[in-house]
Amino acid sequence: MIEALVNKLSYYMTLSNEEKQVLVKAATRSFHVDKGEVIINEGERPDYVYLIVKGWACRYKLLKNGDVCIMTYLIPGDPCDVHITILDVMDHSIRALTPMTLIMFPADEMRNIMENHYRLARALFWSILVDEAILREWLVNMGTRPAGPRLAHVFCEMLIRLRIAGCAEDHSFEFPLTQAELGESMGLTPVHTNRVLRKLRQEGLVSLEKKRLTILDWERLKQFSQFDPIYLHCQNLPR
C-alpha cells in the first residue's frame, strides 16, 4: 500500500528494505473517502498523517466570501500533511477531488521516524520541500502565464509527478477533473477553459478523452508552456 510513496521517495534516495519496513509498520489502516469530502480542515490539528494511495485531492483555502483558492493537486504517493509533526494546526484545508483511498500514519509514529531515522527524515523533508517548490511554481503560473501556457504547464507537471508515482503510461495519464474543476483550479471560467483546451487539441499538443489526457507532442508542449522540471528536484527526470 505504500508503493507510491516509496516510488516517490526513491527519486531522491534509494530506501533500504529496513527503511521500507519502518514505513509499513508505522501505517495503521487504510480508509476511503468520497469525492468532495474534506479530509482535513484549516485550523484542525490532525492526529494522523494521511498518505494518498488512490485518487486526487487538493490543497485549498476557503475565503470568507465563499470563494475557493486551490493551491495544488495531491496524487498517489503524496503525504498530505507531514508538517503537522512540527506545526500546531493546519493553515489550509485538503479536499478529495475524486473518490480516494488513504493510509493513516499516527502523528507520533511520524515524529518517531523524523527523530530516529535520519535517512527517512531527509527523504520526507525532501518531499515537503518539493511541495513548497510546486506551490512557488503555481504562483508564477497563475500570476504571469496566459491561459494556454498556464494549462499546458500544469499538464506537463502532472505527467512528471504521475510518472514518479508510477501512475502514467508514456505520455498518457488519467485526468479525472472536469473542465469546470480544472478552470476553477486555474482561475478560468468554464467557457475559457473549454476554448483553451480546444486550441491545444487543434495545435496537436494534447488530447483529453474519457478523463484521460495524452500529451501528443512533449517537446512542443514544454516549449509552449516554458516548462522546466528543475523545480521538482528529482533525479533521472525525463526532460
Helices and strands as residue ranges (DSSP letters): H 3-9, H 17-26, E 29-33, E 38-40, E 48-54, E 57-62, E 68-74, G 82-85, E 93-96, E 100-106, H 107-116, H 118-144, H 147-164, E 168-169, E 172-174, H 179-186, H 190-202, E 206-209, E 212-215, H 218-225, G 229-232
